[in-house]
Amino acid sequence: MNQRRRMIGVVKSNKMTKTVVVQVERTYRHPLYHKVVHLHQKFKAHDELGCQVGDEVMIVESRPLSREKRWVVQSIVKRLGQTDVVQGA
């Protein structure tokens, strides 16, 4: 396995050709105030697998593919409305 970062997120948009917008949510407890903080970031990722909105996917960082795309969809973790695991490329 290589040293590339991997994140799991939910597909929010697939209206572009071979590109999806993936929202990654991170939850942590604030070190001083001990309040639970929810952060979310959106990444544009290259999609060869045909992801749909609502799918849970794993993205991996790659070389710059365009001005905003630096991630590639590695696999589909869970399809929307299904409970079993779907394997990708």
PDB file of N, CA, C and O in Angstrom:
ATOM      1  N   MET A   1       0.842  -1.171   0.000  1.00  0.00           N
ATOM      2  CA  MET A   1       0.000   0.000   0.000  1.00  0.00           C
ATOM      3  C   MET A   1       0.895   1.245   0.000  1.00  0.00           C
ATOM      4  O   MET A   1       1.942   1.273   0.647  1.00  0.00           O
ATOM      5  N   ASN A   2       0.467   2.260  -0.729  1.00  0.00           N
ATOM      6  CA  ASN A   2       1.291   3.454  -0.831  1.00  0.00           C
ATOM      7  C   ASN A   2       0.917   4.472   0.239  1.00  0.00           C
ATOM      8  O   ASN A   2       0.044   4.220   1.070  1.00  0.00           O
ATOM      9  N   GLN A   3       1.579   5.613   0.214  1.00  0.00           N
ATOM     10  CA  GLN A   3       1.429   6.623   1.265  1.00  0.00           C
ATOM     11  C   GLN A   3       0.387   7.692   0.937  1.00  0.00           C
ATOM     12  O   GLN A   3       0.340   8.725   1.606  1.00  0.00           O
ATOM     13  N   ARG A   4      -0.437   7.470  -0.064  1.00  0.00           N
ATOM     14  CA  ARG A   4      -1.432   8.466  -0.440  1.00  0.00           C
ATOM     15  C   ARG A   4      -2.549   8.533   0.596  1.00  0.00           C
ATOM     16  O   ARG A   4      -2.934   7.523   1.186  1.00  0.00           O
ATOM     17  N   ARG A   5      -3.060   9.746   0.801  1.00  0.00           N
ATOM     18  CA  ARG A   5      -4.156   9.914   1.754  1.00  0.00           C
ATOM     19  C   ARG A   5      -5.432   9.323   1.178  1.00  0.00           C
ATOM     20  O   ARG A   5      -5.682   9.409  -0.024  1.00  0.00           O
ATOM     21  N   ARG A   6      -6.234   8.724   2.041  1.00  0.00           N
ATOM     22  CA  ARG A   6      -7.519   8.171   1.652  1.00  0.00           C
ATOM     23  C   ARG A   6      -8.574   8.715   2.604  1.00  0.00           C
ATOM     24  O   ARG A   6      -8.345   8.833   3.808  1.00  0.00           O
ATOM     25  N   MET A   7      -9.739   9.046   2.040  1.00  0.00           N
ATOM     26  CA  MET A   7     -10.843   9.552   2.842  1.00  0.00           C
ATOM     27  C   MET A   7     -12.130   8.900   2.371  1.00  0.00           C
ATOM     28  O   MET A   7     -12.264   8.523   1.207  1.00  0.00           O
ATOM     29  N   ILE A   8     -13.070   8.775   3.291  1.00  0.00           N
ATOM     30  CA  ILE A   8     -14.393   8.234   2.968  1.00  0.00           C
ATOM     31  C   ILE A   8     -15.399   9.354   3.108  1.00  0.00           C
ATOM     32  O   ILE A   8     -15.435  10.054   4.121  1.00  0.00           O
ATOM     33  N   GLY A   9     -16.223   9.517   2.073  1.00  0.00           N
ATOM     34  CA  GLY A   9     -17.215  10.578   2.085  1.00  0.00           C
ATOM     35  C   GLY A   9     -18.436  10.197   1.278  1.00  0.00           C
ATOM     36  O   GLY A   9     -18.528   9.086   0.757  1.00  0.00           O
ATOM     37  N   VAL A  10     -19.380  11.130   1.176  1.00  0.00           N
ATOM     38  CA  VAL A  10     -20.653  10.907   0.493  1.00  0.00           C
ATOM     39  C   VAL A  10     -20.685  11.771  -0.756  1.00  0.00           C
ATOM     40  O   VAL A  10     -20.307  12.943  -0.724  1.00  0.00           O
ATOM     41  N   VAL A  11     -21.145  11.178  -1.869  1.00  0.00           N
ATOM     42  CA  VAL A  11     -21.253  11.909  -3.129  1.00  0.00           C
ATOM     43  C   VAL A  11     -22.414  12.883  -3.039  1.00  0.00           C
ATOM     44  O   VAL A  11     -23.547  12.482  -2.771  1.00  0.00           O
ATOM     45  N   LYS A  12     -22.137  14.168  -3.263  1.00  0.00           N
ATOM     46  CA  LYS A  12     -23.162  15.206  -3.205  1.00  0.00           C
ATOM     47  C   LYS A  12     -23.631  15.628  -4.588  1.00  0.00           C
ATOM     48  O   LYS A  12     -24.763  16.090  -4.731  1.00  0.00           O
ATOM     49  N   SER A  13     -22.790  15.483  -5.616  1.00  0.00           N
ATOM     50  CA  SER A  13     -23.165  15.900  -6.963  1.00  0.00           C
ATOM     51  C   SER A  13     -22.409  15.045  -7.973  1.00  0.00           C
ATOM     52  O   SER A  13     -21.240  14.716  -7.774  1.00  0.00           O
ATOM     53  N   ASN A  14     -23.093  14.689  -9.061  1.00  0.00           N
ATOM     54  CA  ASN A  14     -22.443  13.963 -10.156  1.00  0.00           C
ATOM     55  C   ASN A  14     -22.840  14.556 -11.506  1.00  0.00           C
ATOM     56  O   ASN A  14     -22.892  13.838 -12.505  1.00  0.00           O
ATOM     57  N   LYS A  15     -23.117  15.842 -11.546  1.00  0.00           N
ATOM     58  CA  LYS A  15     -23.605  16.488 -12.762  1.00  0.00           C
ATOM     59  C   LYS A  15     -22.508  16.766 -13.776  1.00  0.00           C
ATOM     60  O   LYS A  15     -22.813  17.063 -14.931  1.00  0.00           O
ATOM     61  N   MET A  16     -21.250  16.681 -13.386  1.00  0.00           N
ATOM     62  CA  MET A  16     -20.146  16.911 -14.312  1.00  0.00           C
ATOM     63  C   MET A  16     -19.727  15.604 -14.954  1.00  0.00           C
ATOM     64  O   MET A  16     -19.993  14.529 -14.416  1.00  0.00           O
ATOM     65  N   THR A  17     -19.077  15.691 -16.093  1.00  0.00           N
ATOM     66  CA  THR A  17     -18.609  14.507 -16.806  1.00  0.00           C
ATOM     67  C   THR A  17     -17.389  13.928 -16.105  1.00  0.00           C
ATOM     68  O   THR A  17     -16.363  14.597 -15.979  1.00  0.00           O
ATOM     69  N   LYS A  18     -17.502  12.678 -15.647  1.00  0.00           N
ATOM     70  CA  LYS A  18     -16.417  11.949 -14.976  1.00  0.00           C
ATOM     71  C   LYS A  18     -15.882  12.673 -13.744  1.00  0.00           C
ATOM     72  O   LYS A  18     -14.720  12.495 -13.380  1.00  0.00           O
ATOM     73  N   THR A  19     -16.713  13.483 -13.105  1.00  0.00           N
ATOM     74  CA  THR A  19     -16.316  14.184 -11.889  1.00  0.00           C
ATOM     75  C   THR A  19     -17.461  14.142 -10.890  1.00  0.00           C
ATOM     76  O   THR A  19     -18.619  14.336 -11.258  1.00  0.00           O
ATOM     77  N   VAL A  20     -17.141  13.892  -9.635  1.00  0.00           N
ATOM     78  CA  VAL A  20     -18.134  13.937  -8.568  1.00  0.00           C
ATOM     79  C   VAL A  20     -17.638  14.863  -7.473  1.00  0.00           C
ATOM     80  O   VAL A  20     -16.434  15.063  -7.308  1.00  0.00           O
ATOM     81  N   VAL A  21     -18.580  15.426  -6.726  1.00  0.00           N
ATOM     82  CA  VAL A  21     -18.251  16.234  -5.552  1.00  0.00           C
ATOM     83  C   VAL A  21     -18.504  15.353  -4.340  1.00  0.00           C
ATOM     84  O   VAL A  21     -19.619  14.870  -4.138  1.00  0.00           O
ATOM     85  N   VAL A  22     -17.469  15.144  -3.534  1.00  0.00           N
ATOM     86  CA  VAL A  22     -17.539  14.259  -2.369  1.00  0.00           C
ATOM     87  C   VAL A  22     -17.404  15.115  -1.112  1.00  0.00           C
ATOM     88  O   VAL A  22     -16.482  15.921  -0.993  1.00  0.00           O
ATOM     89  N   GLN A  23     -18.339  14.930  -0.173  1.00  0.00           N
ATOM     90  CA  GLN A  23     -18.286  15.648   1.093  1.00  0.00           C
ATOM     91  C   GLN A  23     -17.760  14.709   2.169  1.00  0.00           C
ATOM     92  O   GLN A  23     -18.323  13.642   2.418  1.00  0.00           O
ATOM     93  N   VAL A  24     -16.664  15.130   2.805  1.00  0.00           N
ATOM     94  CA  VAL A  24     -16.024  14.352   3.859  1.00  0.00           C
ATOM     95  C   VAL A  24     -16.298  15.054   5.180  1.00  0.00           C
ATOM     96  O   VAL A  24     -16.017  16.244   5.324  1.00  0.00           O
ATOM     97  N   GLU A  25     -16.848  14.319   6.149  1.00  0.00           N
ATOM     98  CA  GLU A  25     -17.172  14.902   7.451  1.00  0.00           C
ATOM     99  C   GLU A  25     -16.199  14.387   8.503  1.00  0.00           C
ATOM    100  O   GLU A  25     -15.848  13.207   8.522  1.00  0.00           O
ATOM    101  N   ARG A  26     -15.770  15.293   9.378  1.00  0.00           N
ATOM    102  CA  ARG A  26     -14.826  14.956  10.431  1.00  0.00           C
ATOM    103  C   ARG A  26     -15.397  15.449  11.744  1.00  0.00           C
ATOM    104  O   ARG A  26     -15.833  16.597  11.835  1.00  0.00           O
ATOM    105  N   THR A  27     -15.403  14.612  12.754  1.00  0.00           N
ATOM    106  CA  THR A  27     -15.927  14.958  14.064  1.00  0.00           C
ATOM    107  C   THR A  27     -14.812  14.808  15.097  1.00  0.00           C
ATOM    108  O   THR A  27     -14.125  13.788  15.142  1.00  0.00           O
ATOM    109  N   TYR A  28     -14.643  15.833  15.922  1.00  0.00           N
ATOM    110  CA  TYR A  28     -13.649  15.749  16.984  1.00  0.00           C
ATOM    111  C   TYR A  28     -14.114  16.597  18.161  1.00  0.00           C
ATOM    112  O   TYR A  28     -15.020  17.421  18.029  1.00  0.00           O
ATOM    113  N   ARG A  29     -13.490  16.387  19.303  1.00  0.00           N
ATOM    114  CA  ARG A  29     -13.814  17.150  20.499  1.00  0.00           C
ATOM    115  C   ARG A  29     -12.809  18.291  20.642  1.00  0.00           C
ATOM    116  O   ARG A  29     -11.600  18.080  20.543  1.00  0.00           O
ATOM    117  N   HIS A  30     -13.317  19.495  20.874  1.00  0.00           N
ATOM    118  CA  HIS A  30     -12.448  20.659  21.003  1.00  0.00           C
ATOM    119  C   HIS A  30     -11.542  20.493  22.224  1.00  0.00           C
ATOM    120  O   HIS A  30     -12.020  20.123  23.297  1.00  0.00           O
ATOM    121  N   PRO A  31     -10.231  20.762  22.074  1.00  0.00           N
ATOM    122  CA  PRO A  31      -9.307  20.478  23.175  1.00  0.00           C
ATOM    123  C   PRO A  31      -9.521  21.340  24.429  1.00  0.00           C
ATOM    124  O   PRO A  31      -9.239  20.879  25.536  1.00  0.00           O
ATOM    125  N   LEU A  32     -10.003  22.560  24.282  1.00  0.00           N
ATOM    126  CA  LEU A  32     -10.181  23.430  25.437  1.00  0.00           C
ATOM    127  C   LEU A  32     -11.621  23.418  25.954  1.00  0.00           C
ATOM    128  O   LEU A  32     -11.846  23.288  27.157  1.00  0.00           O
ATOM    129  N   TYR A  33     -12.587  23.551  25.057  1.00  0.00           N
ATOM    130  CA  TYR A  33     -13.977  23.683  25.477  1.00  0.00           C
ATOM    131  C   TYR A  33     -14.738  22.354  25.529  1.00  0.00           C
ATOM    132  O   TYR A  33     -15.867  22.313  26.017  1.00  0.00           O
ATOM    133  N   HIS A  34     -14.143  21.282  25.037  1.00  0.00           N
ATOM    134  CA  HIS A  34     -14.695  19.923  25.097  1.00  0.00           C
ATOM    135  C   HIS A  34     -16.051  19.809  24.403  1.00  0.00           C
ATOM    136  O   HIS A  34     -16.850  18.933  24.732  1.00  0.00           O
ATOM    137  N   LYS A  35     -16.300  20.677  23.464  1.00  0.00           N
ATOM    138  CA  LYS A  35     -17.530  20.601  22.672  1.00  0.00           C
ATOM    139  C   LYS A  35     -17.248  19.777  21.422  1.00  0.00           C
ATOM    140  O   LYS A  35     -16.156  19.848  20.858  1.00  0.00           O
ATOM    141  N   VAL A  36     -18.228  19.001  20.997  1.00  0.00           N
ATOM    142  CA  VAL A  36     -18.064  18.199  19.789  1.00  0.00           C
ATOM    143  C   VAL A  36     -18.217  19.102  18.577  1.00  0.00           C
ATOM    144  O   VAL A  36     -19.226  19.789  18.420  1.00  0.00           O
ATOM    145  N   VAL A  37     -17.198  19.090  17.719  1.00  0.00           N
ATOM    146  CA  VAL A  37     -17.175  19.944  16.531  1.00  0.00           C
ATOM    147  C   VAL A  37     -17.314  19.064  15.294  1.00  0.00           C
ATOM    148  O   VAL A  37     -16.606  18.065  15.162  1.00  0.00           O
ATOM    149  N   HIS A  38     -18.226  19.428  14.381  1.00  0.00           N
ATOM    150  CA  HIS A  38     -18.430  18.715  13.122  1.00  0.00           C
ATOM    151  C   HIS A  38     -17.919  19.596  11.986  1.00  0.00           C
ATOM    152  O   HIS A  38     -18.425  20.698  11.772  1.00  0.00           O
ATOM    153  N   LEU A  39     -16.928  19.116  11.271  1.00  0.00           N
ATOM    154  CA  LEU A  39     -16.396  19.827  10.120  1.00  0.00           C
ATOM    155  C   LEU A  39     -16.686  19.027   8.866  1.00  0.00           C
ATOM    156  O   LEU A  39     -16.665  17.796   8.895  1.00  0.00           O
ATOM    157  N   HIS A  40     -16.957  19.715   7.762  1.00  0.00           N
ATOM    158  CA  HIS A  40     -17.097  19.014   6.493  1.00  0.00           C
ATOM    159  C   HIS A  40     -16.373  19.787   5.412  1.00  0.00           C
ATOM    160  O   HIS A  40     -16.359  21.018   5.403  1.00  0.00           O
ATOM    161  N   GLN A  41     -15.766  19.034   4.495  1.00  0.00           N
ATOM    162  CA  GLN A  41     -15.049  19.590   3.361  1.00  0.00           C
ATOM    163  C   GLN A  41     -15.569  18.929   2.102  1.00  0.00           C
ATOM    164  O   GLN A  41     -15.975  17.767   2.125  1.00  0.00           O
ATOM    165  N   LYS A  42     -15.557  19.666   1.006  1.00  0.00           N
ATOM    166  CA  LYS A  42     -15.973  19.118  -0.279  1.00  0.00           C
ATOM    167  C   LYS A  42     -14.755  19.013  -1.195  1.00  0.00           C
ATOM    168  O   LYS A  42     -13.956  19.943  -1.301  1.00  0.00           O
ATOM    169  N   PHE A  43     -14.634  17.861  -1.852  1.00  0.00           N
ATOM    170  CA  PHE A  43     -13.542  17.604  -2.778  1.00  0.00           C
ATOM    171  C   PHE A  43     -14.133  17.201  -4.121  1.00  0.00           C
ATOM    172  O   PHE A  43     -15.128  16.477  -4.175  1.00  0.00           O
ATOM    173  N   LYS A  44     -13.516  17.675  -5.213  1.00  0.00           N
ATOM    174  CA  LYS A  44     -13.887  17.194  -6.539  1.00  0.00           C
ATOM    175  C   LYS A  44     -12.977  16.027  -6.867  1.00  0.00           C
ATOM    176  O   LYS A  44     -11.756  16.121  -6.739  1.00  0.00           O
ATOM    177  N   ALA A  45     -13.586  14.918  -7.293  1.00  0.00           N
ATOM    178  CA  ALA A  45     -12.828  13.700  -7.532  1.00  0.00           C
ATOM    179  C   ALA A  45     -13.162  13.130  -8.900  1.00  0.00           C
ATOM    180  O   ALA A  45     -14.294  13.238  -9.371  1.00  0.00           O
ATOM    181  N   HIS A  46     -12.168  12.523  -9.532  1.00  0.00           N
ATOM    182  CA  HIS A  46     -12.347  11.880 -10.834  1.00  0.00           C
ATOM    183  C   HIS A  46     -13.081  10.557 -10.624  1.00  0.00           C
ATOM    184  O   HIS A  46     -12.735   9.779  -9.736  1.00  0.00           O
ATOM    185  N   ASP A  47     -14.101  10.314 -11.454  1.00  0.00           N
ATOM    186  CA  ASP A  47     -14.966   9.147 -11.257  1.00  0.00           C
ATOM    187  C   ASP A  47     -15.026   8.322 -12.523  1.00  0.00           C
ATOM    188  O   ASP A  47     -15.573   8.766 -13.533  1.00  0.00           O
ATOM    189  N   GLU A  48     -14.465   7.117 -12.477  1.00  0.00           N
ATOM    190  CA  GLU A  48     -14.577   6.159 -13.583  1.00  0.00           C
ATOM    191  C   GLU A  48     -15.560   5.045 -13.247  1.00  0.00           C
ATOM    192  O   GLU A  48     -15.853   4.211 -14.104  1.00  0.00           O
ATOM    193  N   LEU A  49     -16.078   5.013 -12.019  1.00  0.00           N
ATOM    194  CA  LEU A  49     -16.925   3.908 -11.564  1.00  0.00           C
ATOM    195  C   LEU A  49     -18.407   4.176 -11.743  1.00  0.00           C
ATOM    196  O   LEU A  49     -19.206   3.246 -11.633  1.00  0.00           O
ATOM    197  N   GLY A  50     -18.803   5.407 -12.014  1.00  0.00           N
ATOM    198  CA  GLY A  50     -20.216   5.728 -12.179  1.00  0.00           C
ATOM    199  C   GLY A  50     -20.950   5.875 -10.859  1.00  0.00           C
ATOM    200  O   GLY A  50     -21.961   5.209 -10.635  1.00  0.00           O
ATOM    201  N   CYS A  51     -20.462   6.727  -9.995  1.00  0.00           N
ATOM    202  CA  CYS A  51     -21.087   6.945  -8.689  1.00  0.00           C
ATOM    203  C   CYS A  51     -22.381   7.724  -8.839  1.00  0.00           C
ATOM    204  O   CYS A  51     -22.538   8.528  -9.758  1.00  0.00           O
ATOM    205  N   GLN A  52     -23.305   7.475  -7.922  1.00  0.00           N
ATOM    206  CA  GLN A  52     -24.570   8.196  -7.874  1.00  0.00           C
ATOM    207  C   GLN A  52     -24.602   9.060  -6.614  1.00  0.00           C
ATOM    208  O   GLN A  52     -23.839   8.835  -5.675  1.00  0.00           O
ATOM    209  N   VAL A  53     -25.492  10.047  -6.607  1.00  0.00           N
ATOM    210  CA  VAL A  53     -25.633  10.922  -5.445  1.00  0.00           C
ATOM    211  C   VAL A  53     -26.090  10.092  -4.247  1.00  0.00           C
ATOM    212  O   VAL A  53     -27.043   9.320  -4.351  1.00  0.00           O
ATOM    213  N   GLY A  54     -25.418  10.251  -3.124  1.00  0.00           N
ATOM    214  CA  GLY A  54     -25.748   9.519  -1.908  1.00  0.00           C
ATOM    215  C   GLY A  54     -24.867   8.313  -1.658  1.00  0.00           C
ATOM    216  O   GLY A  54     -24.906   7.750  -0.564  1.00  0.00           O
ATOM    217  N   ASP A  55     -24.069   7.893  -2.639  1.00  0.00           N
ATOM    218  CA  ASP A  55     -23.160   6.766  -2.437  1.00  0.00           C
ATOM    219  C   ASP A  55     -22.035   7.158  -1.488  1.00  0.00           C
ATOM    220  O   ASP A  55     -21.577   8.301  -1.484  1.00  0.00           O
ATOM    221  N   GLU A  56     -21.600   6.197  -0.690  1.00  0.00           N
ATOM    222  CA  GLU A  56     -20.446   6.404   0.178  1.00  0.00           C
ATOM    223  C   GLU A  56     -19.228   5.856  -0.551  1.00  0.00           C
ATOM    224  O   GLU A  56     -19.194   4.676  -0.899  1.00  0.00           O
ATOM    225  N   VAL A  57     -18.223   6.704  -0.787  1.00  0.00           N
ATOM    226  CA  VAL A  57     -17.073   6.321  -1.607  1.00  0.00           C
ATOM    227  C   VAL A  57     -15.779   6.585  -0.862  1.00  0.00           C
ATOM    228  O   VAL A  57     -15.720   7.396   0.062  1.00  0.00           O
ATOM    229  N   MET A  58     -14.733   5.870  -1.296  1.00  0.00           N
ATOM    230  CA  MET A  58     -13.390   6.122  -0.796  1.00  0.00           C
ATOM    231  C   MET A  58     -12.623   6.853  -1.895  1.00  0.00           C
ATOM    232  O   MET A  58     -12.553   6.384  -3.031  1.00  0.00           O
ATOM    233  N   ILE A  59     -12.043   8.017  -1.543  1.00  0.00           N
ATOM    234  CA  ILE A  59     -11.253   8.772  -2.503  1.00  0.00           C
ATOM    235  C   ILE A  59      -9.794   8.725  -2.085  1.00  0.00           C
ATOM    236  O   ILE A  59      -9.475   8.637  -0.900  1.00  0.00           O
ATOM    237  N   VAL A  60      -8.914   8.787  -3.076  1.00  0.00           N
ATOM    238  CA  VAL A  60      -7.476   8.724  -2.825  1.00  0.00           C
ATOM    239  C   VAL A  60      -6.832   9.905  -3.548  1.00  0.00           C
ATOM    240  O   VAL A  60      -7.244  10.258  -4.653  1.00  0.00           O
ATOM    241  N   GLU A  61      -5.825  10.513  -2.929  1.00  0.00           N
ATOM    242  CA  GLU A  61      -5.203  11.677  -3.535  1.00  0.00           C
ATOM    243  C   GLU A  61      -4.342  11.252  -4.715  1.00  0.00           C
ATOM    244  O   GLU A  61      -3.784  10.155  -4.725  1.00  0.00           O
ATOM    245  N   SER A  62      -4.237  12.141  -5.723  1.00  0.00           N
ATOM    246  CA  SER A  62      -3.496  11.829  -6.940  1.00  0.00           C
ATOM    247  C   SER A  62      -2.807  13.101  -7.434  1.00  0.00           C
ATOM    248  O   SER A  62      -2.852  14.143  -6.780  1.00  0.00           O
ATOM    249  N   ARG A  63      -2.184  12.996  -8.576  1.00  0.00           N
ATOM    250  CA  ARG A  63      -1.591  14.180  -9.195  1.00  0.00           C
ATOM    251  C   ARG A  63      -2.706  15.123  -9.632  1.00  0.00           C
ATOM    252  O   ARG A  63      -3.845  14.675  -9.764  1.00  0.00           O
ATOM    253  N   PRO A  64      -2.436  16.394  -9.861  1.00  0.00           N
ATOM    254  CA  PRO A  64      -3.483  17.306 -10.319  1.00  0.00           C
ATOM    255  C   PRO A  64      -4.023  16.891 -11.683  1.00  0.00           C
ATOM    256  O   PRO A  64      -3.267  16.774 -12.648  1.00  0.00           O
ATOM    257  N   LEU A  65      -5.327  16.671 -11.758  1.00  0.00           N
ATOM    258  CA  LEU A  65      -5.968  16.268 -13.013  1.00  0.00           C
ATOM    259  C   LEU A  65      -6.579  17.460 -13.738  1.00  0.00           C
ATOM    260  O   LEU A  65      -6.716  17.435 -14.961  1.00  0.00           O
ATOM    261  N   SER A  66      -6.945  18.494 -13.005  1.00  0.00           N
ATOM    262  CA  SER A  66      -7.440  19.740 -13.573  1.00  0.00           C
ATOM    263  C   SER A  66      -7.196  20.834 -12.536  1.00  0.00           C
ATOM    264  O   SER A  66      -6.440  20.628 -11.586  1.00  0.00           O
ATOM    265  N   ARG A  67      -7.826  21.988 -12.709  1.00  0.00           N
ATOM    266  CA  ARG A  67      -7.564  23.089 -11.781  1.00  0.00           C
ATOM    267  C   ARG A  67      -7.995  22.758 -10.363  1.00  0.00           C
ATOM    268  O   ARG A  67      -7.337  23.170  -9.408  1.00  0.00           O
ATOM    269  N   GLU A  68      -9.093  22.019 -10.206  1.00  0.00           N
ATOM    270  CA  GLU A  68      -9.631  21.728  -8.876  1.00  0.00           C
ATOM    271  C   GLU A  68      -9.624  20.254  -8.501  1.00  0.00           C
ATOM    272  O   GLU A  68      -9.873  19.924  -7.341  1.00  0.00           O
ATOM    273  N   LYS A  69      -9.348  19.355  -9.441  1.00  0.00           N
ATOM    274  CA  LYS A  69      -9.389  17.920  -9.149  1.00  0.00           C
ATOM    275  C   LYS A  69      -8.020  17.397  -8.750  1.00  0.00           C
ATOM    276  O   LYS A  69      -7.073  17.415  -9.537  1.00  0.00           O
ATOM    277  N   ARG A  70      -7.937  16.930  -7.504  1.00  0.00           N
ATOM    278  CA  ARG A  70      -6.710  16.296  -6.998  1.00  0.00           C
ATOM    279  C   ARG A  70      -6.997  14.946  -6.370  1.00  0.00           C
ATOM    280  O   ARG A  70      -6.119  14.383  -5.716  1.00  0.00           O
ATOM    281  N   TRP A  71      -8.191  14.410  -6.543  1.00  0.00           N
ATOM    282  CA  TRP A  71      -8.611  13.167  -5.927  1.00  0.00           C
ATOM    283  C   TRP A  71      -9.236  12.254  -6.978  1.00  0.00           C
ATOM    284  O   TRP A  71      -9.747  12.725  -7.994  1.00  0.00           O
ATOM    285  N   VAL A  72      -9.191  10.939  -6.726  1.00  0.00           N
ATOM    286  CA  VAL A  72      -9.783   9.932  -7.611  1.00  0.00           C
ATOM    287  C   VAL A  72     -10.625   8.999  -6.756  1.00  0.00           C
ATOM    288  O   VAL A  72     -10.221   8.619  -5.657  1.00  0.00           O
ATOM    289  N   VAL A  73     -11.802   8.628  -7.266  1.00  0.00           N
ATOM    290  CA  VAL A  73     -12.646   7.667  -6.552  1.00  0.00           C
ATOM    291  C   VAL A  73     -12.007   6.298  -6.689  1.00  0.00           C
ATOM    292  O   VAL A  73     -11.861   5.782  -7.797  1.00  0.00           O
ATOM    293  N   GLN A  74     -11.626   5.708  -5.561  1.00  0.00           N
ATOM    294  CA  GLN A  74     -10.968   4.401  -5.575  1.00  0.00           C
ATOM    295  C   GLN A  74     -11.992   3.273  -5.548  1.00  0.00           C
ATOM    296  O   GLN A  74     -11.865   2.301  -6.293  1.00  0.00           O
ATOM    297  N   SER A  75     -13.007   3.395  -4.693  1.00  0.00           N
ATOM    298  CA  SER A  75     -14.012   2.336  -4.604  1.00  0.00           C
ATOM    299  C   SER A  75     -15.300   2.914  -4.027  1.00  0.00           C
ATOM    300  O   SER A  75     -15.308   3.965  -3.386  1.00  0.00           O
ATOM    301  N   ILE A  76     -16.381   2.190  -4.279  1.00  0.00           N
ATOM    302  CA  ILE A  76     -17.674   2.544  -3.711  1.00  0.00           C
ATOM    303  C   ILE A  76     -17.851   1.689  -2.465  1.00  0.00           C
ATOM    304  O   ILE A  76     -17.925   0.464  -2.557  1.00  0.00           O
ATOM    305  N   VAL A  77     -17.919   2.320  -1.316  1.00  0.00           N
ATOM    306  CA  VAL A  77     -18.038   1.598  -0.050  1.00  0.00           C
ATOM    307  C   VAL A  77     -19.465   1.091   0.131  1.00  0.00           C
ATOM    308  O   VAL A  77     -19.679  -0.062   0.506  1.00  0.00           O
ATOM    309  N   LYS A  78     -20.448   1.966  -0.139  1.00  0.00           N
ATOM    310  CA  LYS A  78     -21.843   1.581   0.052  1.00  0.00           C
ATOM    311  C   LYS A  78     -22.712   2.386  -0.907  1.00  0.00           C
ATOM    312  O   LYS A  78     -22.613   3.611  -0.974  1.00  0.00           O
ATOM    313  N   ARG A  79     -23.562   1.681  -1.647  1.00  0.00           N
ATOM    314  CA  ARG A  79     -24.511   2.351  -2.531  1.00  0.00           C
ATOM    315  C   ARG A  79     -25.685   2.868  -1.717  1.00  0.00           C
ATOM    316  O   ARG A  79     -26.005   2.314  -0.665  1.00  0.00           O
ATOM    317  N   LEU A  80     -26.329   3.923  -2.196  1.00  0.00           N
ATOM    318  CA  LEU A  80     -27.493   4.479  -1.518  1.00  0.00           C
ATOM    319  C   LEU A  80     -28.629   3.470  -1.566  1.00  0.00           C
ATOM    320  O   LEU A  80     -28.996   2.998  -2.642  1.00  0.00           O
ATOM    321  N   GLY A  81     -29.186   3.136  -0.411  1.00  0.00           N
ATOM    322  CA  GLY A  81     -30.310   2.207  -0.338  1.00  0.00           C
ATOM    323  C   GLY A  81     -29.924   0.754  -0.245  1.00  0.00           C
ATOM    324  O   GLY A  81     -30.807  -0.099  -0.161  1.00  0.00           O
ATOM    325  N   GLN A  82     -28.630   0.428  -0.255  1.00  0.00           N
ATOM    326  CA  GLN A  82     -28.176  -0.949  -0.123  1.00  0.00           C
ATOM    327  C   GLN A  82     -27.399  -1.099   1.181  1.00  0.00           C
ATOM    328  O   GLN A  82     -26.793  -0.143   1.666  1.00  0.00           O
ATOM    329  N   THR A  83     -27.421  -2.294   1.737  1.00  0.00           N
ATOM    330  CA  THR A  83     -26.704  -2.534   2.983  1.00  0.00           C
ATOM    331  C   THR A  83     -25.411  -3.300   2.776  1.00  0.00           C
ATOM    332  O   THR A  83     -24.554  -3.281   3.659  1.00  0.00           O
ATOM    333  N   ASP A  84     -25.231  -3.986   1.623  1.00  0.00           N
ATOM    334  CA  ASP A  84     -24.026  -4.765   1.410  1.00  0.00           C
ATOM    335  C   ASP A  84     -22.931  -3.875   0.833  1.00  0.00           C
ATOM    336  O   ASP A  84     -23.192  -2.775   0.348  1.00  0.00           O
ATOM    337  N   VAL A  85     -21.695  -4.379   0.897  1.00  0.00           N
ATOM    338  CA  VAL A  85     -20.531  -3.629   0.444  1.00  0.00           C
ATOM    339  C   VAL A  85     -20.324  -3.900  -1.031  1.00  0.00           C
ATOM    340  O   VAL A  85     -20.388  -5.047  -1.472  1.00  0.00           O
ATOM    341  N   VAL A  86     -20.070  -2.829  -1.811  1.00  0.00           N
ATOM    342  CA  VAL A  86     -19.814  -2.926  -3.241  1.00  0.00           C
ATOM    343  C   VAL A  86     -18.346  -2.626  -3.461  1.00  0.00           C
ATOM    344  O   VAL A  86     -17.847  -1.605  -2.988  1.00  0.00           O
ATOM    345  N   GLN A  87     -17.645  -3.500  -4.172  1.00  0.00           N
ATOM    346  CA  GLN A  87     -16.223  -3.306  -4.424  1.00  0.00           C
ATOM    347  C   GLN A  87     -16.024  -2.574  -5.735  1.00  0.00           C
ATOM    348  O   GLN A  87     -16.756  -2.798  -6.699  1.00  0.00           O
ATOM    349  N   GLY A  88     -15.016  -1.684  -5.770  1.00  0.00           N
ATOM    350  CA  GLY A  88     -14.698  -0.927  -6.976  1.00  0.00           C
ATOM    351  C   GLY A  88     -13.363  -1.361  -7.542  1.00  0.00           C
ATOM    352  O   GLY A  88     -12.849  -2.424  -7.194  1.00  0.00           O
ATOM    353  N   ALA A  89     -12.798  -0.538  -8.415  1.00  0.00           N
ATOM    354  CA  ALA A  89     -11.547  -0.865  -9.079  1.00  0.00           C
ATOM    355  C   ALA A  89     -10.370  -0.788  -8.140  1.00  0.00           C
ATOM    356  O   ALA A  89      -9.236  -1.037  -8.550  1.00  0.00           O
TER     357      ALA A  89
END
